[in-house]
Every structure is written in C-alpha cells, then in structure tokens.
Amino acid sequence: MRLAMEFLHRKKWSGFAAGSLTGIAAAVSCLAAAKIMGASGGFESCASMLVSLFNLDISRTVYFIRVKPPVADYQTVQFIGMIAGAFASAKLSGDFKLRWLPDNEWIPSFGTGRLKRLAALFLGCALLQIGASIAGGCTSGLGISGMFLLSPAGLLFIAGVFSGGIFTALCIYRKRY
C-alpha cells in the first residue's frame, strides 16, 4: 500500500506507466461496462444539459433532441471522473495551483496578453471538439479505444493527430529553433 501511495504522489509518471494504466482502464471499460472510453461525448452531454437547463432556443434542435439529449450517460460520468481524477492527481502530487496559462510556453509565440492566449486556447479546443464530432470520436474514443479494438478509424485518427501535431508544432515553434 505504501508503495502505491508513493507512486501516486509522484509529480511525473513514466509514459510507460501512464500508457499501461490507460490501456488497462480502456480494457476494463470495454469488458466490464461494454462501453468504449470517450471524452468528447461527455462534453456534448454536458453542453446539452446546460442548454436545456437555461431553456435556450437551440435546445429544441434535432441535435439536442435526438443525438445528444440532456441525460447523464456513461460518457458524462466518465467526463466528470476525468476532471475529478486530474484534480486528485494534482493534489496528491502537490502540484495543484490555480494559475493562468503557463507563460514560459505561450509568451514566445503569443506574447504577454492573456486575451490572445485565451482566444488561441478557445479556438484550438473548439476546433478539436468539432473535429471529434465529425470524426465520430476523440483521442480517447478513437485513439485509445479504437487502437485497442484495432479499428481502421482509430488507426487513421492517430495518423491524423500525429500529422496535425507535427504541423502545428512546426508553425508555432519554428521561429525559435
């Protein structure tokens, strides 16, 4: 037990340990609950519940009525669990603190203005969610579970993610190297 607690209190985990535990979680999710891991559906379910809660006009669209009705489904619970797990991990490692975006990574490319950094962050997240909706899944759904199940869509998705990541890194960080 002491060894497990020491492991959980580490600030950084090895990629092999984190990847192995993610793979085990994907297998347990698939075998025990007959559900694949996927976070983008949780975002959409939460958005649907918020739209319904505030009784906005878009809550009466076909998408929010038939595709993502305002219910707490498996992906919503998984989404809440990811947030809770990230918080617990940060608290256990002593690394939790409220802060703005990390300056050392953003200032060279976006300057010191927080609004520009938040706009870039929001745009990137929105594009990621739109892409996940079009692709039929996100990194966890298509990437992890898709690879786990040897799905052709998962293989194509991972190839696209790596290609897009390399291109984006070259565009943003090329000036510095």
ZATI-371950 format. One line per 8 residues: number of its first residue (from 1); their letters; for each residue x, y, z of C-alpha. Coordinates in nm, 3 decimals. Layout:
# ZATI-371950
NUM	a	X Y Z  ...
END
This chain:
# ZATI-371950
1	mrlamefl	0.000 0.000 0.000  0.285 0.237 0.087  0.446 0.172 -0.250  0.121 0.254 -0.430  0.083 0.579 -0.238  0.443 0.677 -0.316  0.371 0.611 -0.683  0.054 0.825 -0.674
9	hrkkwsgf	0.239 1.113 -0.507  0.496 1.144 -0.789  0.489 1.468 -0.987  0.572 1.289 -1.313  0.488 0.937 -1.420  0.672 0.748 -1.685  0.497 0.730 -2.021  0.501 0.352 -1.996
17	aagsltgi	0.322 0.351 -1.659  0.062 0.609 -1.765  0.007 0.437 -2.101  -0.024 0.096 -1.939  -0.278 0.220 -1.685  -0.475 0.393 -1.961  -0.478 0.069 -2.160  -0.597 -0.124 -1.855
25	aaavscla	-0.872 0.134 -1.798  -0.979 0.101 -2.165  -0.988 -0.278 -2.135  -1.188 -0.269 -1.811  -1.431 -0.017 -1.961  -1.479 -0.233 -2.269  -1.508 -0.566 -2.089  -1.691 -0.471 -1.769
33	aakimgas	-1.925 -0.199 -1.892  -1.939 -0.290 -2.263  -1.855 0.075 -2.337  -1.552 0.233 -2.500  -1.366 0.524 -2.348  -1.451 0.861 -2.499  -1.448 1.214 -2.364  -1.598 1.425 -2.642
41	ggfescas	-1.944 1.279 -2.587  -1.924 1.389 -2.223  -1.860 1.747 -2.333  -2.159 1.729 -2.567  -2.384 1.579 -2.298  -2.285 1.850 -2.051  -2.349 2.117 -2.317  -2.689 1.961 -2.386
49	mlvslfnl	-2.777 1.966 -2.015  -2.667 2.331 -1.980  -2.864 2.437 -2.289  -3.170 2.254 -2.155  -3.123 2.396 -1.803  -3.127 2.753 -1.933  -3.408 2.670 -2.179  -3.224 2.819 -2.476
57	disrtvyf	-3.380 2.802 -2.820  -3.112 2.568 -2.952  -3.226 2.303 -2.702  -3.518 2.237 -2.934  -3.295 2.149 -3.232  -3.282 1.799 -3.376  -2.925 1.755 -3.248  -3.013 1.816 -2.883
65	irvkppva	-3.339 1.621 -2.908  -3.226 1.306 -3.093  -2.845 1.289 -3.100  -2.743 1.428 -2.760  -3.047 1.466 -2.534  -2.982 1.618 -2.190  -2.914 1.298 -1.995  -2.625 1.193 -1.774
73	dyqtvqfi	-2.496 0.895 -1.972  -2.181 0.683 -1.944  -1.964 0.943 -2.121  -2.088 1.219 -1.889  -1.990 1.015 -1.584  -1.654 0.939 -1.746  -1.602 1.311 -1.820  -1.674 1.404 -1.457
81	gmiagafa	-1.442 1.122 -1.346  -1.160 1.258 -1.564  -1.192 1.601 -1.406  -1.205 1.452 -1.055  -0.909 1.223 -1.132  -0.699 1.511 -1.268  -0.778 1.715 -0.956  -0.695 1.423 -0.724
89	saklsgdf	-0.369 1.357 -0.911  -0.262 1.721 -0.889  -0.347 1.734 -0.516  -0.166 1.406 -0.438  0.149 1.517 -0.620  0.141 1.858 -0.452  0.131 2.020 -0.796  -0.216 2.176 -0.778
97	klrwlpdn	-0.242 2.553 -0.807  -0.480 2.793 -0.974  -0.298 2.983 -1.246  -0.327 3.135 -1.588  -0.176 2.966 -1.888  0.193 2.877 -1.841  0.392 3.181 -1.950  0.711 3.000 -2.047
105	ewipsfgt	0.527 2.810 -2.321  0.296 3.083 -2.451  0.482 3.416 -2.434  0.731 3.343 -2.716  0.451 3.258 -2.960  0.152 3.464 -2.839  0.302 3.747 -2.632  0.216 3.853 -2.279
113	grlkrlaa	-0.151 3.938 -2.339  -0.381 3.688 -2.171  -0.672 3.761 -2.403  -0.476 3.650 -2.710  -0.364 3.332 -2.533  -0.718 3.254 -2.416  -0.852 3.316 -2.767  -0.594 3.074 -2.912
121	lflgcall	-0.679 2.818 -2.645  -1.054 2.852 -2.704  -1.014 2.829 -3.083  -0.795 2.519 -3.050  -1.042 2.349 -2.814  -1.338 2.439 -3.037  -1.161 2.301 -3.345  -1.072 1.984 -3.155
129	qigasiag	-1.433 1.931 -3.046  -1.567 2.000 -3.396  -1.313 1.757 -3.541  -1.404 1.495 -3.282  -1.772 1.532 -3.367  -1.704 1.498 -3.740  -1.467 1.204 -3.691  -1.707 1.022 -3.462
137	gctsglgi	-1.482 1.031 -3.159  -1.193 1.200 -2.983  -0.844 1.097 -2.883  -0.972 0.870 -2.609  -1.261 0.728 -2.812  -1.095 0.679 -3.148  -0.731 0.687 -3.045  -0.718 0.474 -2.731
145	sgmfllsp	-1.028 0.258 -2.769  -1.001 0.247 -3.148  -0.642 0.127 -3.129  -0.736 -0.116 -2.851  -1.001 -0.265 -3.082  -0.774 -0.238 -3.392  -1.031 -0.018 -3.564  -0.927 0.125 -3.903
153	agllfiag	-1.085 0.457 -3.799  -0.866 0.459 -3.488  -0.551 0.398 -3.691  -0.640 0.678 -3.934  -0.729 0.910 -3.648  -0.395 0.857 -3.472  -0.208 0.915 -3.801  -0.404 1.239 -3.845
161	vfsggift	-0.341 1.351 -3.486  0.033 1.298 -3.517  0.045 1.469 -3.858  -0.157 1.764 -3.732  0.052 1.787 -3.416  0.377 1.792 -3.610  0.244 2.058 -3.849  0.112 2.273 -3.563
169	alciyrkr	0.436 2.245 -3.365  0.634 2.350 -3.674  0.406 2.650 -3.729  0.415 2.768 -3.368  0.768 2.683 -3.256  0.964 2.704 -3.584  1.076 3.062 -3.511  1.267 2.957 -3.200
177	y	1.482 2.679 -3.347
END
